[in-house]
Amino acid sequence: MMTRFLLAISFVLIAATGASAQQGQDACARDASRFCRAHLNDGDMVVLACLQQNRARLSKACQATLASHGR
């Protein structure tokens, strides 16, 4: 399940910026499993929306990654 999320967040970040998504994976993987576990199999945009809804609770690294990708 986590592997699927990491792959999904990679595609979302690459599609959004064309940049490497490894940093985004590393920064947001723990937050996604913590706050969005119920949505990890619901698709890329659902996980991203969940992260955005929980922005105030995310780690600073994940918040910075989302902000740097315009999310």
N, C-alpha and C positions, 0 to 999 in steps of 0.2 A: 504494500500500500504506500509506504513512504517513497519507494523507488518510483512509483507512478507519479507521485506528487513532484518529486525532483525533476522528472522528465517534463511534466506539465509546466512547471514554473519556468523551466528553461525555454520552452517554446514561447511562452507569454512574453518573457523579457526579451528574447531575441526578436520576436515579431514587433515589439514596441520600439526597439532601439537599433537592432542589428548588431548589438554588442554581445560580448561573451556573457553567458548567464551563470557561470560558475560562482561568481561572487554572490549573486542573488540567491542561488541555491544554498550556499553556505550560511548566508546571513538570515534567511527566512525559514529554513527547514524546521528548526526547533519550534519557532513561533507557529508555523502552520500545523505541526502535529499537536501542539498545545491548545491552540484556539480554534482550529478549523478541522480537526480530525474527522468530524462527521461529514465533511464536504470533500475529502480528498479524492473520492471516486466520482464526484459530480461534474468534473470538467474544469479546465484551466480557468475560465473566467469566473466560475463560482468560487474557486479557491482564492483568486485574486480579490474578488469582491469581499470575501470573508476577511482577508487580511486588512483590506481598507477599512472595513467596519470596526476592526479591532485595533486600528492604528495606535491609539493612545496606550494600549497595553503591550504593543510589540517592543522588541529590543531596539535599541538605538540603531544598531547596524541594519536591521531589517527596515526600519523607518527610513533611514538614509538611502537604502537601495531602492525602495519604492519611489521616494522623492526624486532620485536621480534618473529614474526611468519615466518620470512624468505621471506617476500614479498616486 
